[in-house]
Amino acid sequence: MSKFFTQFFTWWNGQTLGTRFNTWRFGKKVGEDEFGNVYYEGDKNGDGEPRRWVIYKGYAEASAIPPGWHGWMHHRVDTPPSAETYTPREWEKAHTPNLTGSAGAYRPKGSILNEKERPRVTGDYDAWTPGG
């Protein structure tokens, strides 16, 4: 019962009921990636290209799409990685989750959340002061 309410009221956790119905009715499963995300292709849209979508395993996070599938999703390639032996390029990085809002988030020098001391200002910048 809780899965029904989750699918009915949340779009960020897997798929909604509308997406489930649309996928069942019009979607053709193309493949699955190493994260468990499932990719589908449907009828052609107004541009004449087939509609492509992904059902995320767990929370919807667009950065969790591997590079090969990203190219297919955005119509840069016609052949999905599941239909060929896709090998990532040497410059492609492995997926790291979005760490925004967590303890592992990037905090540059000078950030108030960074525990290190802020670098001293050099002579090329004068801070604004009220009335000055």
C-alpha positions as CSV (number, residue, x, y, z in Angstrom):
1,M,0.0,0.0,0.0
2,S,2.8,2.4,0.8
3,K,4.4,1.7,-2.6
4,F,1.1,2.8,-4.2
5,F,1.1,6.1,-2.4
6,T,4.8,6.6,-3.1
7,Q,4.2,6.2,-6.8
8,F,1.1,8.3,-6.7
9,F,2.6,11.3,-4.9
10,T,6.3,11.3,-5.6
11,W,8.2,11.7,-8.8
12,W,11.7,11.5,-7.4
13,N,11.4,8.0,-6.1
14,G,11.3,5.5,-9.0
15,Q,8.3,6.3,-11.2
16,T,4.8,7.7,-10.8
17,L,1.7,5.8,-11.7
18,G,1.4,7.9,-14.9
19,T,4.9,7.0,-15.9
20,R,4.3,3.3,-15.1
21,F,1.2,3.3,-17.3
22,N,2.9,5.2,-20.2
23,T,5.8,2.8,-20.0
24,W,3.6,-0.3,-20.0
25,R,1.5,1.1,-22.8
26,F,4.1,2.6,-25.2
27,G,7.6,1.8,-23.9
28,K,10.0,-0.8,-25.3
29,K,12.7,-1.8,-22.9
30,V,16.1,-1.1,-24.4
31,G,18.5,-2.0,-21.6
32,E,19.7,-1.6,-18.1
33,D,22.8,-0.1,-16.7
34,E,25.1,-1.2,-13.8
35,F,23.2,1.0,-11.3
36,G,19.9,-0.8,-12.0
37,N,18.4,2.1,-14.1
38,V,16.1,0.8,-16.9
39,Y,16.0,2.6,-20.3
40,Y,13.0,2.7,-22.6
41,E,12.2,4.0,-26.1
42,G,8.7,4.9,-27.4
43,D,6.9,6.5,-30.3
44,K,8.3,9.3,-32.2
45,N,7.7,12.8,-30.9
46,G,7.1,16.0,-32.8
47,D,10.8,16.2,-33.9
48,G,10.6,12.8,-35.6
49,E,12.9,11.2,-33.1
50,P,11.9,8.4,-30.8
51,R,11.1,9.4,-27.3
52,R,13.6,8.0,-24.7
53,W,13.3,7.8,-21.0
54,V,14.8,6.2,-17.9
55,I,13.3,4.7,-14.8
56,Y,15.8,5.3,-12.0
57,K,16.4,2.6,-9.4
58,G,15.7,4.5,-6.2
59,Y,15.9,8.3,-6.2
60,A,15.9,10.1,-9.5
61,E,19.4,11.6,-10.0
62,A,20.3,12.6,-13.5
63,S,24.0,12.3,-12.8
64,A,23.6,8.6,-12.2
65,I,23.3,7.9,-15.9
66,P,26.6,6.4,-17.2
67,P,28.2,8.2,-20.2
68,G,27.2,5.6,-22.8
69,W,23.6,5.8,-21.8
70,H,23.7,9.6,-21.6
71,G,24.8,9.8,-25.3
72,W,21.9,7.5,-26.3
73,M,19.3,9.4,-24.1
74,H,20.3,12.7,-25.8
75,H,20.2,11.2,-29.4
76,R,23.9,11.6,-29.9
77,V,24.1,7.9,-30.8
78,D,21.5,5.7,-32.3
79,T,22.8,2.4,-30.8
80,P,22.2,1.9,-27.1
81,P,25.2,0.5,-25.0
82,S,23.2,-2.7,-24.5
83,A,23.2,-3.5,-28.2
84,E,27.0,-3.1,-28.6
85,T,30.1,-3.7,-26.6
86,Y,30.5,-0.2,-25.2
87,T,33.9,0.6,-23.5
88,P,34.3,3.9,-21.7
89,R,37.0,6.2,-22.9
90,E,40.0,6.6,-20.6
91,W,39.0,10.2,-19.7
92,E,35.5,9.2,-18.6
93,K,35.2,9.2,-14.8
94,A,33.2,6.7,-12.8
95,H,30.0,8.0,-11.2
96,T,30.1,9.8,-7.9
97,P,26.8,10.7,-6.4
98,N,25.8,14.3,-5.9
99,L,27.1,15.3,-2.5
100,T,25.4,18.7,-2.2
101,G,24.0,19.2,1.3
102,S,26.1,16.4,2.8
103,A,29.3,16.4,4.8
104,G,31.2,15.3,1.6
105,A,30.1,18.4,-0.4
106,Y,32.7,20.6,-2.1
107,R,33.7,23.6,0.1
108,P,36.2,25.9,-1.6
109,K,38.7,28.0,0.2
110,G,37.0,31.0,1.7
111,S,33.7,29.2,2.3
112,I,32.2,29.7,5.7
113,L,31.6,26.0,5.9
114,N,35.2,25.2,5.3
115,E,37.1,24.6,8.6
116,K,40.4,25.9,7.2
117,E,41.3,29.5,7.7
118,R,40.3,31.8,4.8
119,P,43.3,33.1,2.8
120,R,44.3,36.7,3.5
121,V,43.3,39.3,1.0
122,T,46.1,40.7,-1.1
123,G,46.4,44.3,-2.0
124,D,44.4,44.1,-5.2
125,Y,41.0,44.1,-3.5
126,D,39.5,46.5,-1.0
127,A,36.5,45.2,0.9
128,W,33.4,47.5,0.9
129,T,32.4,49.0,4.2
130,P,29.2,50.9,4.9
131,G,29.7,54.7,4.6
132,G,33.2,54.3,3.2
